[in-house]
Amino acid sequence: MVHIFNKKSGVVISLIIVFILACLPVHAETKVSNILEKVVDAHKKFAAGMTVSYQREILSKSMAMLEEGIGSDMASGAFFFKGPDFLKVQQDVPRIEYVFSNGKTIWWYVPEEKTAYRFDDMGKELSILSMIFMGLKNPEDAFDVTIAESGDTEEHTLALTPKESLEEIDSINVTVSATDYRITRIEIIDIAGNITRFRLGVFEQRNDIDDGFFDFKVPGDVKVIEEE
């Protein structure tokens, strides 16, 4: 089993975004349903190939309680995706790291350490990887979804509570623009109240990415560690 959220690497934790974007249910109350339909329409064209930059920060429970909490463990990079289940995460800051997934195997590669971690069992969370940016399709039973009212008329925030355990995740907030319904921010709240926050850049359609882009070929001087 891949315990993604337990990994300290920001790149590996970033895979949680995949699960979130994939699992928003479509059978919800009217206002939630209307928002989801618009999010589906805004993102469905990216299923054929896309990239989006991200900035990540982690806030402790005490910092998260502040109105303008400042996080730590800052990181930035980009996500690349192609349907149905190809994913590459490239972290650029603070150090270069990669995550590759071809829908069957996950590789976490740390060039600085000349080490690559291989996961063959994708686990419950990654079993829904194929639905990322595919129109936020089903499964309807994955989350309870409510609207987190903030008084901000420029965005909508959906609060997702998993119906079944997602390792150490307590809840997830997904924020979309009220103008074009693009996903702009994702907050993952763990059971201790800490927040991992991702701010997403502009989604770019990339129909030029082939399947081989998501394969990882182990360099000759790299140590491979098999993970359970």
Phi, psi and omega in degrees: 000136177272117177262079189301313189291340180280346180287136182286334182298130177299327180295316182292319177300328182301336180298340178303328179303323179303315183294319183296308184295337182277335197250007180296125183287155181257346179259088183225186178296162190306310184295317177298315181300319180296318178296315182298321179300321180287326176295318177304311183296325182288333188249349188296332181289343183276353182296335181281350180151128181203165170217147176211136178280159177218154169234132184238141173218154180241129180245132174291166180302319181292319179292325181294336181284342177284147183298321179239060182299137179255124185273178177230185179052051183289144177208158178208157181175214183210149172257141172236137182217146171215130181293153006272339187206035176262131181218140171224131175245126180243109175269130180256326183227136008278342174216159182285126174216157180225149166234130178241139172217130175253018180092349181237313183239142175248135173242133171245115188244125178244094183304321182300327180263358183050048183224139175231134180253130183247131178240119179265330177265112188281347176075173184297317183296312183285352177292343178258014181302325185294346183263003180297134179051024180257029180095019179051047184286144169010187348286135185295338186268004187284324186223152161269129185240130175227166176265125177271102182288126180240351183083357179273115183279355183266356182207162173237138176240124177260129178261122183248126176244118182298136176281335174235157186301134171243064182058243185262013183275129176269313181199171184219137173248129178242121182252134179234153177291138177282354180268305182242359176063028171279143177288126184246334184207142176227131178238126179252117181259123180272177186291346177267356180093002177283151183240130168255115187249130176244126172255123184262144178275209181277129176289131180241126179288131183226085179279357183270357183277123178265170185298327182296339179298336185260004176270143177250123177255119186291121175297153186297333183260015184257133177279134179255129177244122179276124180254150177263000000 
